[in-house]
Amino acid sequence: MALLFACLSTALGTAGQEVAGQSPLEQGIELLGRGDYPGAVASLTRAKKLEPGNPQIHLALGLAATCLRDLSAAKAEYLAALEARPDYAAAHNAMGLLLLKTGDVGQATTHFQNAVRFDATYAEARTNLAYALCTQGIAAGAVKECQTALTQTNGYPFLHEVAATANILSGALAGATEQLRQLQQSAATTAALVDLTPGSLEAGKATTGTSSPFTEKPAESGGGLQSLELTPSRGRLVMDAPLPAPITVSGAMAVTASSLQKETQYVAFLLDGAMRAVTNKSPYTWVWDTSPSANGPHVVAIQAYGAGGVLLGQQFRHVALENAPAPPPPTVVAPPAALPPADRVSVESNLRTLLRVRADPTRPRLILAKSYEKGGQRDAALTEYTRLFVEDPTRSEAHEGLRRLRQGAEYRPLVPATEVWRVEGAGPCVALTFDDGPRPFFTEKILEILRQHRARATFFLVGKMAAAYPDLVRAIQKDGHELANHSFSHPNMATLTTPAAEREVLQAELAIRQASQRRTRLFRPPGGNYNGNVRAALRELGYVSIFWGPNITSWKGRAPEEIAGAMARQAAEGDLLLLHNGKDETVHILELLIQNLTERGFRFVTVSELLKSGRPVSAGRAGETNEY
């Protein structure tokens, strides 16, 4: 792949046209943002010929190679950027992201730490450091880095995702929920080019599955490296304690922690008081590349930590660094086409934006759902699995979690029948049902009339309307009426697949439950549109489909008195009367209808009460025609 990228760079080196007012570097970065990676390579290759020592060009070429999935070429460009400028924070951040993709989480952590060491205000690099710590189960350190990053920026989606994950792993579920809320509200970072596919992060630990790019393989210390072995002492050691005689080192040196307590969870490696690497895999080793460090005395330290971030012990070693002096860098004369210094700031800002990681709200939400389930918080877990399913119906873990938690008696259908049109043997009872809504004015007027006549009813609510007017949902509930499900967006359910139908029902259930703290068990398909897919979805979720008998739309255009009289005359014991919570004649006929039905001796009950009072019938009356 590196050869392919090199060939692409050569072939496209003369392609494309210069854009007036833009240097090749600026043009290449703009093309990166548009997703034209071959075009970006062409422009950046021209820029590289003009300024071979410019680290920003190497960084941009590395990002282009990453997007073209040529990771070896990307690594070469990032190394070239760091060779040209060892303290280049953005290049350390890019290298860390690349190492995460290739599975070297330990060295990735080191590069993220270098990035924030060279630029303490670099919130994106600090976020990536927190993410790397999360993958190693170092929750306390991840939370601390996220807290710092949140003070350095107004927040962006991936920061909220990582902060949520860190809070979950540390047991702060309330904080995680708040970060997930902010993640949902934050706009997608469309300019970001970087994707990460994490392993399975469980509460309190990180694991790696076969699909994870993160491996648990420690850094190897072979290959002729110098080695330094340190054994942490129990308790805290002070920095001015006597140190052993220094050893002289150069090049790369493997620092290994040995003879650790069995309760050790992870080990941190520090250089001159600054953290340089963290690992949770034995043998606990960090390969220190000494070349960027100044010759002279340094202090190498290790710290062993137990559960909850408790320091179990630490040890220090004095070393004398004696690397051969680096050759002076070649003098590069900037050609006339080079960007003026002021434009470098804009280029750097654009590069850092492109290096942002795309957020995925489903990752922390799955961890949160599992954490709630593991802690016995069934309702909270069910809410998160539902949200996860709504966000991504193809996610198998969400479907499995829902199926697992919806096994109790409270999730079984109220009656064996899958569909109900009326109830035989119910006595002089009918159920008033109101579809759609809630809607301001209409819902309030309906409730007022029902209250005056002490009549109870069932409201089949549309989820998006319930989310828009939660106070009206609570008003319906407060008056003692039944809440039921009428889908989230009021689609033609017969056109949906089974998973899409499940999503409509669950999303509406979630909206109604968030407003009322009560789950729904009855469903009415909008327009009566119904087929095998809808039936399968409702059976899976434990719902009963409720149809109707007398229907207000059967007398469109008639006067309110005529409609009320006709509906009352058609009503029979155990009937389900269909009215609307919106712009039709319902509010005009409701009082007359209740009076007419009362005169005929009917009582008004909820649908659930009607189902319990007789035998549900799964077919309409013979010869009956209903319009909706």
TIFI-548858 format. One line per field, with one value per residue (C-alpha): residue number from 1; residue in one letter; chain; x, y, z. Coordinates in nm, 3 decimals. Layout:
pos = c(NUM/...)
code = c(A/...)
unit = c(A/...)
px = c(X/...)
py = c(Y/...)
pz = c(Z/...)
This chain:
pos = c(1/2/3/4/5/6/7/8/9/10/11/12/13/14/15/16/17/18/19/20/21/22/23/24/25/26/27/28/29/30/31/32/33/34/35/36/37/38/39/40/41/42/43/44/45/46/47/48/49/50/51/52/53/54/55/56/57/58/59/60/61/62/63/64/65/66/67/68/69/70/71/72/73/74/75/76/77/78/79/80/81/82/83/84/85/86/87/88/89/90/91/92/93/94/95/96/97/98/99/100/101/102/103/104/105/106/107/108/109/110/111/112/113/114/115/116/117/118/119/120/121/122/123/124/125/126/127/128/129/130/131/132/133/134/135/136/137/138/139/140/141/142/143/144/145/146/147/148/149/150/151/152/153/154/155/156/157/158/159/160/161/162/163/164/165/166/167/168/169/170/171/172/173/174/175/176/177/178/179/180/181/182/183/184/185/186/187/188/189/190/191/192/193/194/195/196/197/198/199/200/201/202/203/204/205/206/207/208/209/210/211/212/213/214/215/216/217/218/219/220/221/222/223/224/225/226/227/228/229/230/231/232/233/234/235/236/237/238/239/240/241/242/243/244/245/246/247/248/249/250/251/252/253/254/255/256/257/258/259/260/261/262/263/264/265/266/267/268/269/270/271/272/273/274/275/276/277/278/279/280/281/282/283/284/285/286/287/288/289/290/291/292/293/294/295/296/297/298/299/300/301/302/303/304/305/306/307/308/309/310/311/312/313/314/315/316/317/318/319/320/321/322/323/324/325/326/327/328/329/330/331/332/333/334/335/336/337/338/339/340/341/342/343/344/345/346/347/348/349/350/351/352/353/354/355/356/357/358/359/360/361/362/363/364/365/366/367/368/369/370/371/372/373/374/375/376/377/378/379/380/381/382/383/384/385/386/387/388/389/390/391/392/393/394/395/396/397/398/399/400/401/402/403/404/405/406/407/408/409/410/411/412/413/414/415/416/417/418/419/420/421/422/423/424/425/426/427/428/429/430/431/432/433/434/435/436/437/438/439/440/441/442/443/444/445/446/447/448/449/450/451/452/453/454/455/456/457/458/459/460/461/462/463/464/465/466/467/468/469/470/471/472/473/474/475/476/477/478/479/480/481/482/483/484/485/486/487/488/489/490/491/492/493/494/495/496/497/498/499/500/501/502/503/504/505/506/507/508/509/510/511/512/513/514/515/516/517/518/519/520/521/522/523/524/525/526/527/528/529/530/531/532/533/534/535/536/537/538/539/540/541/542/543/544/545/546/547/548/549/550/551/552/553/554/555/556/557/558/559/560/561/562/563/564/565/566/567/568/569/570/571/572/573/574/575/576/577/578/579/580/581/582/583/584/585/586/587/588/589/590/591/592/593/594/595/596/597/598/599/600/601/602/603/604/605/606/607/608/609/610/611/612/613/614/615/616/617/618/619/620/621/622/623/624/625/626/627/628)
code = c(M/A/L/L/F/A/C/L/S/T/A/L/G/T/A/G/Q/E/V/A/G/Q/S/P/L/E/Q/G/I/E/L/L/G/R/G/D/Y/P/G/A/V/A/S/L/T/R/A/K/K/L/E/P/G/N/P/Q/I/H/L/A/L/G/L/A/A/T/C/L/R/D/L/S/A/A/K/A/E/Y/L/A/A/L/E/A/R/P/D/Y/A/A/A/H/N/A/M/G/L/L/L/L/K/T/G/D/V/G/Q/A/T/T/H/F/Q/N/A/V/R/F/D/A/T/Y/A/E/A/R/T/N/L/A/Y/A/L/C/T/Q/G/I/A/A/G/A/V/K/E/C/Q/T/A/L/T/Q/T/N/G/Y/P/F/L/H/E/V/A/A/T/A/N/I/L/S/G/A/L/A/G/A/T/E/Q/L/R/Q/L/Q/Q/S/A/A/T/T/A/A/L/V/D/L/T/P/G/S/L/E/A/G/K/A/T/T/G/T/S/S/P/F/T/E/K/P/A/E/S/G/G/G/L/Q/S/L/E/L/T/P/S/R/G/R/L/V/M/D/A/P/L/P/A/P/I/T/V/S/G/A/M/A/V/T/A/S/S/L/Q/K/E/T/Q/Y/V/A/F/L/L/D/G/A/M/R/A/V/T/N/K/S/P/Y/T/W/V/W/D/T/S/P/S/A/N/G/P/H/V/V/A/I/Q/A/Y/G/A/G/G/V/L/L/G/Q/Q/F/R/H/V/A/L/E/N/A/P/A/P/P/P/P/T/V/V/A/P/P/A/A/L/P/P/A/D/R/V/S/V/E/S/N/L/R/T/L/L/R/V/R/A/D/P/T/R/P/R/L/I/L/A/K/S/Y/E/K/G/G/Q/R/D/A/A/L/T/E/Y/T/R/L/F/V/E/D/P/T/R/S/E/A/H/E/G/L/R/R/L/R/Q/G/A/E/Y/R/P/L/V/P/A/T/E/V/W/R/V/E/G/A/G/P/C/V/A/L/T/F/D/D/G/P/R/P/F/F/T/E/K/I/L/E/I/L/R/Q/H/R/A/R/A/T/F/F/L/V/G/K/M/A/A/A/Y/P/D/L/V/R/A/I/Q/K/D/G/H/E/L/A/N/H/S/F/S/H/P/N/M/A/T/L/T/T/P/A/A/E/R/E/V/L/Q/A/E/L/A/I/R/Q/A/S/Q/R/R/T/R/L/F/R/P/P/G/G/N/Y/N/G/N/V/R/A/A/L/R/E/L/G/Y/V/S/I/F/W/G/P/N/I/T/S/W/K/G/R/A/P/E/E/I/A/G/A/M/A/R/Q/A/A/E/G/D/L/L/L/L/H/N/G/K/D/E/T/V/H/I/L/E/L/L/I/Q/N/L/T/E/R/G/F/R/F/V/T/V/S/E/L/L/K/S/G/R/P/V/S/A/G/R/A/G/E/T/N/E/Y)
unit = c(A/A/A/A/A/A/A/A/A/A/A/A/A/A/A/A/A/A/A/A/A/A/A/A/A/A/A/A/A/A/A/A/A/A/A/A/A/A/A/A/A/A/A/A/A/A/A/A/A/A/A/A/A/A/A/A/A/A/A/A/A/A/A/A/A/A/A/A/A/A/A/A/A/A/A/A/A/A/A/A/A/A/A/A/A/A/A/A/A/A/A/A/A/A/A/A/A/A/A/A/A/A/A/A/A/A/A/A/A/A/A/A/A/A/A/A/A/A/A/A/A/A/A/A/A/A/A/A/A/A/A/A/A/A/A/A/A/A/A/A/A/A/A/A/A/A/A/A/A/A/A/A/A/A/A/A/A/A/A/A/A/A/A/A/A/A/A/A/A/A/A/A/A/A/A/A/A/A/A/A/A/A/A/A/A/A/A/A/A/A/A/A/A/A/A/A/A/A/A/A/A/A/A/A/A/A/A/A/A/A/A/A/A/A/A/A/A/A/A/A/A/A/A/A/A/A/A/A/A/A/A/A/A/A/A/A/A/A/A/A/A/A/A/A/A/A/A/A/A/A/A/A/A/A/A/A/A/A/A/A/A/A/A/A/A/A/A/A/A/A/A/A/A/A/A/A/A/A/A/A/A/A/A/A/A/A/A/A/A/A/A/A/A/A/A/A/A/A/A/A/A/A/A/A/A/A/A/A/A/A/A/A/A/A/A/A/A/A/A/A/A/A/A/A/A/A/A/A/A/A/A/A/A/A/A/A/A/A/A/A/A/A/A/A/A/A/A/A/A/A/A/A/A/A/A/A/A/A/A/A/A/A/A/A/A/A/A/A/A/A/A/A/A/A/A/A/A/A/A/A/A/A/A/A/A/A/A/A/A/A/A/A/A/A/A/A/A/A/A/A/A/A/A/A/A/A/A/A/A/A/A/A/A/A/A/A/A/A/A/A/A/A/A/A/A/A/A/A/A/A/A/A/A/A/A/A/A/A/A/A/A/A/A/A/A/A/A/A/A/A/A/A/A/A/A/A/A/A/A/A/A/A/A/A/A/A/A/A/A/A/A/A/A/A/A/A/A/A/A/A/A/A/A/A/A/A/A/A/A/A/A/A/A/A/A/A/A/A/A/A/A/A/A/A/A/A/A/A/A/A/A/A/A/A/A/A/A/A/A/A/A/A/A/A/A/A/A/A/A/A/A/A/A/A/A/A/A/A/A/A/A/A/A/A/A/A/A/A/A/A/A/A/A/A/A/A/A/A/A/A/A/A/A/A/A/A/A/A/A/A/A/A/A/A/A/A/A/A/A/A/A/A/A/A/A/A/A/A/A/A/A/A/A/A/A/A/A/A/A/A/A/A/A/A/A/A/A/A/A/A/A/A/A/A/A/A/A/A/A/A/A/A/A/A/A/A/A/A)
px = c(0.000/0.286/0.411/0.058/0.039/0.381/0.276/-0.045/0.156/0.385/0.104/-0.100/0.192/0.108/-0.268/-0.524/-0.505/-0.387/-0.664/-0.611/-0.505/-0.435/-0.105/-0.083/-0.092/-0.411/-0.566/-0.473/-0.632/-0.949/-0.968/-0.919/-1.220/-1.426/-1.329/-1.124/-0.827/-0.647/-0.679/-0.547/-0.246/-0.173/-0.178/0.014/0.280/0.336/0.355/0.610/0.836/0.823/0.875/1.026/1.081/0.733/0.580/0.227/0.259/0.379/0.089/-0.165/-0.015/-0.032/-0.397/-0.467/-0.288/-0.496/-0.815/-0.688/-0.625/-0.251/-0.144/0.223/0.248/0.061/0.305/0.601/0.455/0.378/0.731/0.866/0.658/0.796/1.150/1.113/0.957/0.974/0.746/0.468/0.158/-0.076/0.165/0.186/-0.195/-0.215/0.042/-0.154/-0.471/-0.284/-0.139/-0.488/-0.601/-0.308/-0.355/-0.063/-0.263/0.039/0.245/-0.068/-0.113/0.248/0.193/-0.128/0.058/0.332/0.071/-0.076/0.270/0.374/0.037/-0.151/-0.455/-0.499/-0.845/-0.881/-0.553/-0.653/-0.984/-0.800/-0.575/-0.886/-1.020/-0.694/-0.710/-1.070/-0.962/-0.717/-0.975/-0.803/-1.127/-1.003/-0.734/-0.981/-1.233/-0.963/-0.851/-1.212/-1.277/-0.974/-1.074/-1.425/-1.273/-1.067/-1.348/-1.723/-1.733/-1.767/-1.936/-1.642/-1.545/-1.898/-1.881/-1.550/-1.661/-1.975/-1.769/-1.520/-1.802/-1.965/-1.641/-1.589/-1.943/-2.071/-2.382/-2.556/-2.260/-2.261/-2.628/-2.566/-2.278/-2.494/-2.763/-2.508/-2.379/-2.730/-2.770/-2.430/-2.403/-2.218/-1.858/-1.886/-1.529/-1.377/-1.205/-1.103/-1.306/-1.225/-1.371/-1.329/-1.325/-1.591/-1.568/-1.735/-1.796/-1.470/-1.254/-1.169/-1.169/-1.071/-1.276/-1.188/-1.328/-1.133/-0.823/-0.682/-0.454/-0.325/0.022/0.279/0.568/0.853/1.194/1.409/1.608/1.921/1.742/1.893/1.673/1.596/1.401/1.233/1.043/0.792/0.817/0.501/0.381/0.476/0.840/0.944/1.128/1.425/1.490/1.839/1.851/2.074/2.381/2.278/2.322/2.423/2.179/2.128/1.900/1.593/1.557/1.296/1.172/1.003/0.817/0.878/0.783/0.446/0.175/-0.091/-0.359/-0.185/-0.429/-0.199/0.142/0.234/0.578/0.703/1.000/1.111/0.772/0.565/0.359/0.486/0.307/0.043/-0.018/-0.244/-0.080/0.203/0.496/0.457/0.705/0.756/1.008/1.161/1.288/1.548/1.631/1.389/1.519/1.810/2.140/2.210/2.045/1.686/1.462/1.263/0.977/0.715/0.390/0.179/-0.197/-0.472/-0.849/-1.004/-0.675/-0.516/-0.138/0.019/0.382/0.638/1.012/1.254/1.584/1.840/1.978/2.236/2.143/2.434/2.307/2.530/2.454/2.200/2.326/2.215/1.897/1.939/1.874/1.551/1.491/1.121/1.016/0.788/0.487/0.523/0.240/0.294/0.326/-0.029/-0.174/0.008/-0.237/-0.534/-0.370/-0.303/-0.660/-0.798/-0.566/-0.670/-1.035/-0.982/-0.805/-1.113/-1.263/-1.619/-1.849/-2.072/-2.346/-2.421/-2.085/-2.128/-2.503/-2.445/-2.198/-2.446/-2.728/-2.511/-2.400/-2.760/-2.855/-2.560/-2.652/-3.012/-3.159/-3.395/-3.605/-3.301/-3.135/-3.449/-3.462/-3.103/-3.148/-3.460/-3.270/-2.993/-3.240/-3.407/-3.068/-2.959/-3.222/-2.956/-2.753/-2.790/-2.692/-2.984/-3.234/-3.096/-3.106/-3.468/-3.570/-3.389/-3.550/-3.901/-3.960/-4.148/-4.524/-4.560/-4.448/-4.683/-4.991/-5.297/-5.504/-5.414/-5.570/-5.325/-5.593/-5.912/-6.214/-6.468/-6.534/-6.830/-6.999/-6.865/-7.204/-7.322/-6.969/-6.797/-6.448/-6.397/-6.065/-5.887/-5.624/-5.334/-5.210/-5.161/-5.235/-5.280/-5.643/-5.791/-5.649/-5.735/-6.093/-6.143/-6.014/-6.245/-6.552/-6.451/-6.393/-6.737/-6.903/-6.668/-6.594/-6.266/-6.108/-5.800/-5.565/-5.360/-5.072/-4.827/-4.475/-4.336/-4.636/-4.586/-4.223/-4.331/-4.604/-4.509/-4.719/-5.033/-4.935/-4.910/-5.244/-5.413/-5.252/-5.344/-5.714/-5.702/-5.713/-5.521/-5.215/-5.166/-4.932/-5.013/-4.657/-4.391/-4.431/-4.778/-4.658/-4.835/-4.718/-4.795/-4.509/-4.249/-4.022/-4.060/-3.753/-3.878/-4.221/-4.059/-3.863/-4.182/-4.352/-4.051/-3.966/-4.324/-4.318/-3.999/-4.142/-4.462/-4.270/-4.033/-4.332/-4.543/-4.315/-4.564/-4.518/-4.783/-4.928/-5.188/-5.123/-5.343/-5.194/-5.240/-5.516/-5.564/-5.275/-5.169/-4.998/-4.784/-4.474/-4.664/-4.822/-4.478/-4.332/-4.616/-4.610/-4.235/-4.291/-4.593/-4.851/-5.216/-5.351/-5.674/-5.907/-6.255/-6.626/-6.820/-6.587/-6.638/-6.498/-6.791/-7.009/-6.783/-6.955/-7.257/-7.372/-7.237/-7.586/-7.623/-7.276/-7.327/-7.670/-7.556/-7.249/-7.457/-7.722/-7.458/-7.273/-7.319/-7.197/-6.818/-6.759/-6.447/-6.547/-6.292/-6.254/-5.966/-5.740/-5.714/-5.876/-6.204/-6.551/-6.457/-6.452/-6.785/-6.970/-6.806/-7.045/-7.352/-7.210/-7.149/-7.501/-7.658/-7.460/-7.537/-7.909/-7.877/-7.731/-7.364/-7.072/-6.732/-6.422/-6.066/-5.969/-5.771/-6.076/-6.297/-6.059/-6.081/-6.462/-6.544/-6.416/-6.208/-6.319/-6.056/-6.279/-6.507/-6.884/-7.004/-7.074/-6.915/-6.713/-6.481/-6.298/-6.009)
py = c(0.000/0.241/0.181/0.242/0.573/0.674/0.589/0.786/1.084/1.065/1.013/1.302/1.533/1.746/1.695/1.965/2.339/2.593/2.792/3.165/3.295/2.947/2.772/2.398/2.327/2.527/2.367/2.018/2.073/2.206/1.898/1.676/1.840/1.776/1.409/1.435/1.241/1.177/1.546/1.634/1.407/1.582/1.930/1.827/1.655/1.984/2.162/1.908/1.981/2.351/2.304/1.960/2.035/2.168/1.946/2.064/1.922/1.587/1.586/1.660/1.389/1.144/1.226/1.177/0.841/0.741/0.825/0.614/0.331/0.331/0.323/0.252/0.562/0.761/0.652/0.752/1.100/1.146/1.038/1.286/1.561/1.470/1.451/1.801/1.924/1.689/1.913/1.925/1.850/1.784/1.527/1.347/1.345/1.206/0.939/0.842/0.797/0.587/0.368/0.318/0.193/-0.051/-0.177/-0.021/0.151/0.194/0.391/0.577/0.691/0.816/1.024/1.176/1.263/1.426/1.624/1.777/1.822/2.034/2.211/2.199/2.367/2.101/1.975/1.723/1.551/1.546/1.387/1.119/1.059/1.007/0.763/0.565/0.554/0.427/0.140/0.040/0.068/0.371/0.551/0.807/0.936/0.952/1.150/1.398/1.452/1.500/1.753/1.952/1.928/2.052/2.368/2.424/2.404/2.445/2.073/1.870/1.536/1.300/1.479/1.424/1.058/0.998/1.192/0.977/0.658/0.770/0.854/0.516/0.329/0.527/0.459/0.818/0.725/1.060/1.241/0.995/1.060/1.435/1.390/1.165/1.434/1.691/1.444/1.410/1.788/1.864/1.895/1.627/1.713/1.680/1.797/1.523/1.247/1.002/0.697/0.464/0.116/0.039/-0.288/-0.383/-0.142/-0.292/-0.114/-0.112/-0.275/-0.279/-0.593/-0.658/-0.874/-1.014/-0.705/-0.461/-0.283/-0.262/-0.549/-0.633/-0.710/-0.518/-0.326/-0.568/-0.502/-0.714/-0.603/-0.492/-0.228/-0.121/-0.221/-0.078/-0.277/-0.101/-0.251/-0.013/0.028/0.028/0.367/0.704/0.792/1.158/1.301/1.417/1.069/0.934/0.784/0.498/0.587/0.703/0.480/0.612/0.547/0.639/0.548/0.342/0.190/-0.056/0.037/-0.257/-0.272/-0.598/-0.770/-0.597/-0.662/-0.900/-0.631/-0.410/-0.292/-0.072/0.094/0.451/0.553/0.906/1.102/1.403/1.407/1.402/1.093/0.931/0.594/0.381/0.008/-0.252/-0.555/-0.762/-0.745/-0.377/-0.223/0.117/0.167/0.510/0.670/0.902/1.089/1.382/1.435/1.660/1.502/1.515/1.392/1.267/1.087/0.782/0.676/0.402/0.404/0.095/0.151/-0.073/-0.067/0.278/0.447/0.376/0.419/0.093/0.195/0.382/0.388/0.635/0.597/0.858/0.821/1.016/1.056/1.065/1.059/1.161/1.516/1.534/1.674/2.031/2.049/2.148/2.508/2.539/2.853/2.922/2.977/3.264/3.030/2.960/3.072/3.388/3.324/3.444/3.168/2.900/2.957/2.896/2.586/2.447/2.513/2.334/2.038/2.000/2.013/1.736/1.530/1.529/1.186/1.123/1.056/0.752/0.795/0.423/0.328/0.489/0.427/0.051/0.065/0.268/0.021/-0.273/-0.086/-0.018/-0.379/-0.513/-0.287/-0.410/-0.080/-0.252/0.047/0.266/-0.014/-0.066/0.306/0.305/-0.014/0.145/0.462/0.253/0.056/0.378/0.521/0.202/-0.074/-0.299/-0.311/-0.666/-0.582/-0.339/-0.595/-0.864/-0.628/-0.535/-0.897/-0.989/-0.714/-0.737/-1.091/-0.999/-1.022/-0.646/-0.685/-0.966/-0.876/-0.778/-1.040/-1.339/-1.178/-0.997/-0.763/-0.642/-0.478/-0.498/-0.686/-0.921/-0.969/-0.641/-0.519/-0.161/-0.027/0.152/0.296/0.646/0.654/0.962/0.924/1.161/1.449/1.572/1.915/2.248/2.363/2.037/1.815/2.073/2.108/1.729/1.693/1.969/1.796/1.454/1.607/1.768/1.433/1.223/1.007/0.822/0.754/0.621/0.851/0.694/0.943/1.014/0.997/1.310/1.507/1.363/1.473/1.822/1.863/1.657/1.879/1.776/1.409/1.461/1.644/1.345/1.113/1.336/1.317/0.938/0.856/0.578/0.646/0.432/0.418/0.551/0.529/0.798/0.970/0.849/0.656/0.394/0.100/-0.151/-0.010/-0.079/-0.375/-0.548/-0.372/-0.034/-0.103/-0.195/0.130/0.336/0.168/0.184/0.544/0.647/0.436/0.610/0.959/0.881/0.719/1.015/1.247/1.029/0.767/0.509/0.256/0.182/-0.164/-0.087/0.018/0.151/0.155/0.494/0.470/0.105/0.016/-0.325/-0.639/-0.934/-0.721/-0.495/-0.795/-0.957/-0.636/-0.589/-0.952/-0.924/-0.613/-0.745/-0.503/-0.559/-0.382/-0.194/-0.121/0.037/0.028/0.357/0.606/0.984/1.001/0.796/1.111/1.374/1.700/1.636/1.870/1.794/1.693/1.442/1.289/1.256/1.098/0.856/0.739/0.691/0.490/0.268/0.200/-0.138/-0.297/-0.342/-0.104/0.103/0.449/0.628/1.006/1.241/1.461/1.729/1.921/1.742/1.755/1.573/1.877/1.990/1.659/1.515/1.659/1.564/1.213/1.157/1.279/1.051/0.748/0.817/0.835/0.491/0.357/0.326/0.371/0.496/0.289/0.274/0.020/-0.187/-0.201/-0.301/-0.583/-0.728/-0.714/-0.961/-1.157/-0.959/-1.009/-1.006/-0.909/-0.619/-0.645/-0.817/-0.572/-0.283/-0.018/0.222/0.522/0.698)
pz = c(0.000/0.068/-0.289/-0.419/-0.232/-0.364/-0.719/-0.672/-0.551/-0.856/-1.106/-0.973/-0.912/-1.214/-1.211/-1.138/-1.159/-0.908/-0.740/-0.743/-0.403/-0.263/-0.214/-0.294/0.079/0.130/-0.176/-0.059/0.282/0.122/-0.103/0.203/0.364/0.049/0.043/-0.278/-0.143/-0.476/-0.559/-0.215/-0.267/-0.597/-0.444/-0.133/-0.344/-0.528/-0.193/-0.069/-0.367/-0.283/0.092/0.161/0.530/0.613/0.886/0.807/0.455/0.591/0.837/0.564/0.338/0.627/0.681/0.309/0.319/0.622/0.434/0.143/0.395/0.327/0.692/0.625/0.404/0.667/0.936/0.718/0.668/1.038/1.129/0.874/1.035/1.379/1.245/1.105/1.428/1.730/1.939/1.676/1.886/1.592/1.445/1.781/1.792/1.437/1.515/1.825/1.623/1.368/1.642/1.788/1.448/1.428/1.783/1.971/2.243/2.471/2.221/2.111/2.470/2.474/2.161/2.297/2.616/2.410/2.217/2.533/2.680/2.382/2.365/2.695/2.535/2.265/2.371/2.086/2.173/2.539/2.440/2.244/2.545/2.758/2.499/2.505/2.885/2.864/2.643/2.917/3.195/3.352/3.427/3.681/3.446/3.157/3.361/3.463/3.102/2.987/3.260/3.148/2.781/2.859/3.011/2.695/2.439/2.417/2.351/2.036/1.973/2.030/2.352/2.487/2.378/2.556/2.865/2.881/2.850/3.115/3.356/3.300/3.364/3.685/3.803/3.762/3.563/3.617/3.464/3.175/3.107/3.093/2.848/2.630/2.630/2.514/2.255/2.111/2.098/1.946/1.571/1.376/1.296/0.921/0.860/1.077/0.879/1.151/1.255/1.543/1.595/1.964/2.148/2.400/2.691/2.995/3.320/3.511/3.247/2.881/2.672/2.316/2.084/1.748/1.575/1.789/1.656/2.007/2.103/2.446/2.315/2.522/2.377/2.315/2.462/2.234/1.935/2.122/2.332/2.661/2.952/3.294/3.553/3.846/4.138/4.301/4.676/4.885/4.995/4.855/4.791/4.797/4.501/4.711/4.850/4.777/4.427/4.315/4.114/3.766/3.465/3.125/2.842/2.478/2.189/2.283/2.630/2.758/3.106/3.282/3.613/3.799/4.128/4.136/4.390/4.264/4.299/4.042/3.773/3.566/3.566/3.471/3.343/3.407/3.277/3.481/3.655/3.333/3.245/2.927/2.906/3.078/3.038/3.196/3.035/3.181/3.132/3.213/2.970/2.808/2.528/2.582/2.261/2.411/2.089/2.145/2.502/2.587/2.692/3.064/3.383/3.385/3.635/3.519/3.747/3.759/3.957/4.022/4.068/4.199/4.163/4.178/4.094/4.434/4.426/4.544/4.510/4.303/4.224/4.067/3.882/3.789/3.435/3.237/2.871/2.624/2.266/1.979/1.870/1.588/1.257/1.192/0.987/0.624/0.542/0.350/0.150/0.126/-0.236/-0.331/-0.334/0.039/0.265/0.468/0.845/0.918/0.696/0.893/1.177/0.949/0.800/1.148/1.258/0.951/1.001/1.363/1.262/1.007/1.274/1.495/1.552/1.440/1.732/1.761/2.026/2.024/2.177/2.521/2.522/2.496/2.785/2.990/2.919/3.025/3.338/3.441/3.370/3.566/3.858/3.863/3.735/3.495/3.388/3.325/3.128/2.921/2.842/2.716/2.511/2.359/2.271/2.123/1.911/1.793/1.693/1.517/1.467/1.311/1.634/1.759/2.119/2.142/2.015/2.245/2.545/2.474/2.435/2.757/2.966/2.823/2.951/3.270/3.323/3.279/2.916/2.820/2.611/2.815/2.628/2.410/2.101/1.872/1.731/1.900/1.733/2.016/2.341/2.379/2.715/2.851/2.965/2.907/2.862/2.574/2.538/2.400/2.217/2.083/1.810/1.738/1.949/2.203/2.058/2.238/2.265/2.130/2.407/2.672/2.545/2.531/2.888/3.006/2.860/2.995/3.337/3.340/3.266/3.480/3.177/3.139/2.801/2.621/2.424/2.142/2.125/1.844/1.986/1.822/1.954/2.301/2.287/2.175/2.440/2.747/2.975/2.786/2.824/3.198/3.201/3.035/3.289/3.583/3.493/3.513/3.144/2.973/2.757/2.445/2.145/1.795/1.648/1.658/1.321/1.208/0.898/0.690/0.902/0.626/0.419/0.690/0.758/1.093/1.245/1.117/1.267/1.599/1.585/1.534/1.829/2.064/1.981/2.062/2.379/2.487/2.426/2.618/2.905/2.931/2.969/3.202/3.362/3.234/2.953/2.692/2.618/2.353/1.992/1.715/1.365/1.195/0.938/1.030/0.797/0.919/0.788/0.895/0.955/1.195/1.368/1.415/1.556/1.804/1.914/1.979/2.191/2.383/2.237/2.146/1.835/1.904/1.612/1.635/1.572/1.532/1.365/1.354/0.999/0.867/0.882/0.732/0.647/0.870/1.146/1.498/1.619/1.335/1.393/1.769/1.725/1.455/1.652/1.968/1.780/1.618/1.943/2.107/2.430/2.428/2.137/2.078/1.952/1.737/1.784/1.720/1.926/1.659/1.378/1.307/1.460/1.782/2.013/1.864/1.907/2.220/2.478/2.274/2.214/2.586/2.669/2.405/2.517/2.883/2.801/2.642/2.968/2.869/3.107/2.990/3.063/2.936/2.673/2.926/3.155/2.862/2.762/3.115/3.125/2.846/2.547/2.294/1.932/1.658/1.363/1.274/1.229/0.913/0.631/0.820/0.635/0.817/0.681/0.849)
